């Protein structure tokens, strides 16, 4: 087993950990990044499956994600717009496919009015509560102890409106049933995107993609760090005291002054901390969990839906596949659809055999776009819930009451250990943008702590500029 000495050991080579390591190294510190997987990128992963390039993980960039946009420019990466020309399709509660244009689903006038009213209420709450410290708002506990499902129904008796609004947070973002998380958690999700109106606008939230794939962000940062990034090195034990840490991973041990845990909270327990973390952290981490979603990729010889005047954008709150989008790669003559099967619907699909599941999912997509959807040339399911070093998607959220109870402590360092991931972000929460923001903020905290408490890193902090 090799032994290294560094100023900082970063655990996790996703966008957050690599951003932190990059900033720290640029400030003059020595770093080692330990990654359990055989690749970098965390929950971003661009791979070739049966000859088709697929974005298996996170992929989209929205206009408000300025931290990510700045990093893309710095790394020399370009973006392109998601295809959205033509009509969208809405599957109503009776299962009828209806074509429409614009942002609003083709619902009755009364349901449209209720949807707009609910959006307005959530916009006002998102503006009032904000993304920075939602737990500090005077109404935090009130909003955190009622589920989003039940709160919506307190506001409206229109079940179709409630289900449609719930879709954008439950199935679309937190990938949990709306009865399992609070309205405060939903408001944080909206505030992190700037407003609930932004969250329901697919033209905004799913605006652009990265040429070459989102994983290229991590690949290029890792290339800058070179041999400081070690793959296939899951950390098994983290020994710590006031003087520093020792990270014991497969094949390597790193002694460092500080550690950055740059993995989602549900994976903290995969590391044995010696001594154990304080009681507060143990409790908090048990109230954070990832959701469940199957990201479905279907590649066709041509984007057949375009010839039919359709954008490929589809929604159906009650459908097995609640969302579908045109995910065709830039310059590709073939057409790619991506669909999402979330939470309890994913549970039902996983009870089927692989062949039965594929048939059921493609049938659900065909309900929107017609029988041509039944015959892709490439079909692939991203199942992050079974991935050893992720175990869910897209990001961690608190159970009822957890955000107001523990939120103020979620970033508090434990001795020399700091926490950094998109799951803990305010702006950009659960997006790559939030991971980048957290990486930058964590690097700054480490530098400030070193300069203030002991002085070992003071010189490096002075060189940061």
C-alpha positions in Angstrom: 0.0 0.0 0.0 1.4 3.4 -1.0 1.4 6.3 1.5 1.0 9.9 0.6 1.2 13.1 2.6 -0.9 16.1 1.4 -2.4 19.3 2.7 -5.9 18.1 1.8 -7.4 14.8 0.9 -10.6 15.0 -1.2 -12.9 12.0 -1.1 -14.9 11.8 -4.3 -14.0 12.8 -7.9 -17.3 14.3 -9.0 -17.7 17.9 -10.0 -17.7 19.2 -6.4 -14.7 17.3 -5.2 -12.7 18.1 -8.3 -13.6 21.8 -8.2 -12.5 22.0 -4.6 -9.2 20.2 -5.3 -8.5 22.3 -8.4 -9.1 25.6 -6.4 -6.9 24.3 -3.5 -4.1 23.3 -5.8 -4.2 26.6 -7.6 -3.9 28.2 -4.1 -0.6 26.4 -3.6 -1.8 23.4 -1.5 -1.0 19.8 -2.2 -4.0 17.6 -2.7 -5.0 13.9 -3.3 -8.4 13.0 -4.7 -9.6 9.5 -3.8 -12.3 8.1 -6.0 -14.1 4.8 -5.4 -15.1 4.3 -9.0 -12.9 3.5 -12.0 -13.8 6.9 -13.5 -14.3 10.5 -12.5 -17.6 12.4 -12.8 -19.7 11.1 -9.9 -23.4 11.4 -11.0 -22.3 12.7 -14.4 -21.4 9.9 -16.8 -21.2 10.0 -20.6 -20.8 6.6 -22.1 -21.1 4.8 -25.4 -23.7 2.0 -25.4 -24.2 -0.2 -28.5 -22.6 2.6 -30.6 -24.7 5.4 -29.2 -23.3 8.2 -26.9 -25.6 8.5 -24.0 -25.7 10.9 -21.0 -26.3 8.3 -18.3 -26.2 10.9 -15.6 -26.8 14.7 -15.2 -26.6 16.6 -18.4 -28.5 19.9 -18.7 -27.5 23.5 -18.2 -30.0 26.3 -17.5 -29.4 30.0 -17.9 -29.2 30.7 -14.2 -26.4 28.2 -13.6 -23.7 30.8 -13.8 -21.0 28.9 -11.9 -21.3 26.0 -14.3 -21.4 28.3 -17.3 -18.2 30.1 -16.2 -16.5 26.7 -15.6 -17.5 25.4 -19.0 -16.0 28.5 -20.6 -12.8 28.2 -18.6 -12.5 24.5 -19.6 -13.1 25.3 -23.3 -16.4 23.3 -23.4 -19.2 24.4 -25.7 -23.0 24.0 -25.3 -25.9 23.5 -27.7 -29.6 23.9 -27.3 -32.0 21.1 -26.7 -34.3 20.5 -29.6 -37.8 21.9 -28.8 -39.4 22.8 -32.1 -43.0 21.7 -32.8 -45.8 20.6 -30.5 -45.5 19.0 -27.1 -47.8 16.2 -25.9 -49.8 16.0 -22.6 -51.3 12.8 -21.4 -54.4 13.7 -19.5 -55.8 11.8 -16.5 -58.0 9.7 -18.8 -54.9 8.6 -20.8 -55.7 10.8 -23.9 -52.7 12.3 -25.7 -53.2 16.0 -26.4 -50.9 18.1 -28.5 -50.2 21.7 -27.4 -47.8 24.6 -27.8 -46.6 27.0 -25.1 -45.8 26.4 -21.4 -49.3 25.5 -20.1 -50.7 22.0 -20.5 -54.0 21.7 -22.5 -56.3 21.5 -19.5 -59.6 23.0 -18.7 -59.9 26.7 -18.0 -60.5 26.0 -14.3 -57.6 23.6 -14.0 -55.3 26.1 -15.8 -56.4 28.8 -13.4 -55.7 26.5 -10.4 -52.3 25.6 -11.8 -51.4 29.2 -12.3 -52.6 30.1 -8.8 -50.5 27.3 -7.3 -47.4 28.4 -9.2 -48.0 31.9 -8.0 -48.2 30.7 -4.3 -45.0 28.7 -4.7 -43.2 31.6 -6.5 -44.0 33.8 -3.6 -42.8 31.3 -1.0 -39.6 30.6 -3.0 -38.9 34.4 -3.1 -39.7 34.8 0.6 -37.8 31.7 1.9 -34.9 31.7 -0.5 -32.3 29.0 -1.2 -29.6 30.1 1.2 -31.0 29.2 4.7 -34.6 28.0 4.3 -34.4 26.5 7.8 -34.0 30.0 9.3 -37.3 31.3 8.0 -39.9 32.0 10.7 -42.3 29.6 9.0 -39.7 26.9 8.4 -41.0 24.3 10.8 -44.6 24.9 9.8 -43.7 24.4 6.1 -41.4 21.4 6.9 -43.9 19.3 8.8 -46.6 19.0 6.1 -46.0 17.0 3.0 -46.0 18.7 -0.4 -48.8 16.4 -1.5 -51.1 17.4 1.4 -50.1 21.1 1.2 -51.2 21.2 -2.4 -54.5 19.8 -1.6 -55.0 22.3 1.2 -54.6 25.0 -1.4 -56.8 23.4 -4.2 -59.5 20.9 -4.7 -58.5 20.4 -8.3 -56.8 17.0 -8.3 -55.4 17.3 -11.9 -53.8 20.7 -11.0 -52.3 19.3 -7.8 -50.9 16.3 -9.6 -49.4 18.4 -12.4 -47.8 20.8 -10.0 -46.5 18.0 -7.9 -44.9 16.3 -10.9 -42.4 19.1 -11.3 -40.9 18.6 -7.9 -41.7 15.0 -7.0 -41.1 13.0 -10.2 -39.2 15.7 -12.0 -36.6 16.7 -9.3 -36.6 15.0 -5.9 -37.7 11.6 -7.5 -39.7 10.8 -4.4 -43.5 10.6 -3.9 -44.9 14.1 -3.0 -46.2 12.7 0.3 -42.7 11.8 1.5 -41.1 15.3 1.5 -42.1 18.6 2.9 -43.4 21.8 1.2 -40.2 23.5 2.6 -38.1 21.0 0.7 -40.1 21.7 -2.4 -39.7 25.5 -1.9 -36.0 25.0 -1.6 -36.0 23.1 -4.9 -37.9 26.0 -6.5 -35.7 28.8 -4.9 -32.6 27.0 -5.9 -33.7 27.4 -9.6 -34.7 31.1 -9.1 -38.4 30.5 -8.8 -41.0 27.8 -9.2 -41.9 29.3 -12.6 -38.4 28.5 -13.7 -38.8 24.9 -12.4 -41.9 24.3 -14.4 -40.5 25.8 -17.6 -38.7 23.0 -19.5 -37.3 25.5 -22.0 -35.5 27.2 -19.1 -34.5 24.3 -16.7 -33.5 22.0 -19.6 -32.0 24.6 -21.9 -28.7 23.4 -23.2 -26.3 20.4 -23.2 -22.5 20.1 -23.3 -20.8 19.1 -26.5 -19.1 15.8 -25.7 -21.2 15.3 -22.6 -21.4 16.7 -19.0 -18.8 14.2 -17.7 -16.2 16.1 -19.7 -16.3 18.8 -17.1 -14.9 16.3 -14.6 -12.6 14.7 -17.1 -10.9 18.0 -17.9 -10.5 19.1 -14.3 -9.0 15.7 -13.4 -6.6 16.0 -16.3 -5.3 19.3 -14.7 -4.8 17.5 -11.4 -3.0 14.6 -13.1 -1.6 12.0 -10.7 -3.3 13.7 -7.7 -6.5 11.8 -8.8 -6.5 8.2 -7.8 -9.2 5.9 -9.1 -10.5 2.6 -7.8 -9.6 3.8 -4.3 -12.7 3.7 -2.1 -12.0 5.2 1.4 -12.7 2.6 4.0 -11.6 4.5 7.2 -11.1 8.1 8.0 -9.1 8.7 11.2 -9.2 12.2 12.5 -8.3 14.5 15.4 -7.6 18.2 15.8 -4.2 17.8 14.1 -5.4 16.2 10.9 -6.7 13.1 9.1 -5.6 9.8 7.8 -7.7 8.4 4.9 -7.2 4.7 4.4 -8.4 3.6 1.0 -7.9 0.5 -1.2 -4.2 0.6 -2.2 -3.3 3.9 -0.7 -3.2 5.8 2.6 -3.2 9.6 2.7 -2.2 11.7 5.7 -3.5 15.3 5.4 -4.3 18.3 7.4 -7.9 18.4 6.2 -10.4 16.1 4.5 -13.2 17.1 2.1 -16.1 14.6 1.9 -17.3 15.2 -1.6 -19.9 12.4 -1.9 -23.6 12.5 -1.2 -24.8 12.2 2.4 -26.2 8.7 1.9 -22.6 7.5 1.3 -21.0 9.0 4.5 -21.8 5.8 6.3 -19.7 3.8 3.8 -16.7 5.3 5.6 -15.7 4.2 9.1 -14.9 7.4 11.1 -12.4 6.9 13.9 -13.4 8.3 16.3 -17.1 8.2 15.3 -18.7 11.4 14.1 -20.7 13.4 16.7 -24.2 12.4 17.5 -25.7 15.4 15.6 -24.1 14.2 12.3 -25.2 10.6 12.9 -28.8 11.7 13.3 -28.7 14.2 10.5 -27.3 11.8 7.9 -30.1 9.3 8.7 -32.7 11.8 7.7 -31.2 12.4 4.2 -31.8 10.0 1.4 -31.7 9.9 -2.4 -34.8 9.3 -4.5 -35.3 6.7 -7.2 -35.5 7.1 -11.0 -35.0 5.1 -14.1 -33.5 7.3 -16.8 -34.5 5.6 -20.1 -32.6 6.2 -23.4 -34.2 5.1 -26.7 -32.3 5.7 -29.9 -34.0 5.5 -33.3 -32.8 5.5 -36.9 -34.3 8.9 -37.3 -36.0 11.4 -34.9 -39.4 10.3 -36.3 -41.4 12.6 -34.0 -40.0 15.7 -35.7 -41.5 14.7 -39.1 -44.8 14.5 -37.3 -44.5 18.1 -36.1 -43.6 17.1 -32.5 -40.8 18.4 -30.3 -40.4 15.1 -28.4 -41.4 16.9 -25.1 -44.1 15.0 -23.3 -45.7 15.1 -19.8 -48.1 12.9 -18.0 -48.4 13.0 -14.2 -50.2 9.6 -14.0 -48.2 7.9 -16.7 -45.4 5.3 -16.1 -43.0 7.6 -18.0 -43.9 11.0 -16.6 -41.5 13.0 -18.8 -40.0 12.5 -22.2 -37.6 14.8 -24.1 -35.7 14.9 -27.4 -32.2 14.0 -26.4 -30.6 13.7 -29.8 -26.9 14.4 -29.8 -25.5 17.4 -31.7 -25.0 16.6 -35.3 -26.4 13.0 -35.0 -28.7 11.8 -37.8 -30.3 9.4 -35.4 -32.9 10.5 -32.9 -32.7 9.9 -29.2 -35.5 10.1 -26.6 -34.9 10.3 -22.9 -37.7 9.4 -20.5 -38.0 9.3 -16.7 -39.7 6.7 -14.5 -39.7 8.0 -10.9 -40.3 6.8 -7.3 -43.2 4.4 -6.9 -43.6 3.9 -10.7 -39.9 2.8 -10.8 -40.7 0.4 -8.0 -43.4 -1.2 -10.1 -41.2 -1.4 -13.1 -38.4 -3.1 -11.2 -40.9 -5.9 -10.2 -41.0 -6.9 -13.9 -38.4 -8.9 -15.8 -36.0 -6.8 -18.0 -37.9 -7.7 -21.1 -41.3 -6.9 -19.5 -40.0 -3.6 -18.2 -38.6 -2.6 -21.5 -41.9 -3.4 -23.2 -43.9 -1.5 -20.6 -41.7 1.6 -20.7 -41.6 1.7 -24.5 -45.4 1.3 -24.6 -45.7 4.2 -22.2 -43.6 6.4 -24.5 -45.6 5.2 -27.5 -48.8 6.5 -25.7 -47.3 9.9 -26.3 -45.5 9.6 -29.6 -47.1 6.7 -31.5 -46.2 3.1 -32.3 -42.8 4.1 -33.9 -41.5 4.6 -30.4 -41.8 0.8 -29.8 -38.8 -0.1 -31.9 -35.6 1.7 -30.9 -32.2 0.5 -32.3 -30.6 1.1 -28.9 -32.4 0.9 -25.5 -30.7 1.5 -22.2 -31.8 2.2 -18.6 -29.7 4.3 -16.2 -30.3 2.7 -12.8 -28.4 4.8 -10.3 -30.3 3.1 -7.5 -28.3 -0.1 -8.0 -24.9 1.7 -8.6 -22.6 0.8 -5.7 -21.2 4.2 -5.1 -24.4 6.3 -5.7 -27.5 4.3 -4.6 -30.1 6.7 -5.9 -30.8 9.8 -7.9 -30.8 12.6 -8.4 -29.8 14.0 -5.1 -30.4 13.7 -1.3 -33.3 15.4 0.3 -34.6 15.4 3.9 -37.6 13.5 5.2 -40.5 15.4 6.8 -39.2 17.9 9.4 -35.5 17.2 8.6 -34.6 20.3 6.7 -35.7 22.7 9.4 -34.3 20.5 12.1 -30.8 19.8 10.7 -30.2 22.2 7.8 -28.2 24.7 9.8 -25.7 22.1 10.7 -25.3 20.3 7.3 -22.2 22.2 6.3 -20.6 22.5 9.8 -17.1 21.0 9.7 -16.3 18.2 12.1 -12.8 19.0 13.3 -10.7 18.9 10.1 -13.5 17.3 8.0 -15.5 19.5 5.5 -18.6 18.5 3.5 -19.1 19.4 -0.2 -21.7 18.1 -2.7 -24.6 19.4 -4.7 -27.0 17.8 -2.2 -26.0 20.5 0.3 -26.1 23.5 -2.1 -28.5 26.4 -2.0 -28.4 27.9 -5.4 -28.0 25.0 -7.9 -29.2 22.4 -5.4 -28.9 18.9 -6.9 -27.4 20.2 -10.1 -23.8 20.3 -11.4 -24.0 24.0 -10.9 -24.6 23.5 -7.2 -21.7 21.0 -7.1 -19.4 23.6 -8.6 -20.6 26.3 -6.2 -20.1 23.9 -3.2 -16.6 22.9 -4.4 -15.5 26.6 -4.6 -17.1 27.5 -1.3 -15.5 24.5 0.5 -12.0 25.2 -0.9 -12.4 28.8 0.4 -13.5 27.4 3.9 -10.5 25.1 4.0 -8.1 28.0 3.2 -9.7 30.3 5.7 -9.7 27.7 8.4 -6.0 27.0 7.8 -5.1 30.6 7.9 -7.1 31.4 11.0 -6.6 28.4 13.2 -3.1 27.2 12.8 -1.2 29.1 10.1 0.0 26.1 8.2 -2.0 27.2 5.2 -1.8 30.9 5.7 0.9 31.3 3.1 -1.2 29.3 0.6 -4.2 31.5 1.4 -2.2 34.5 0.7 -1.2 33.1 -2.7 -4.8 32.4 -3.7 -5.1 35.7 -5.6 
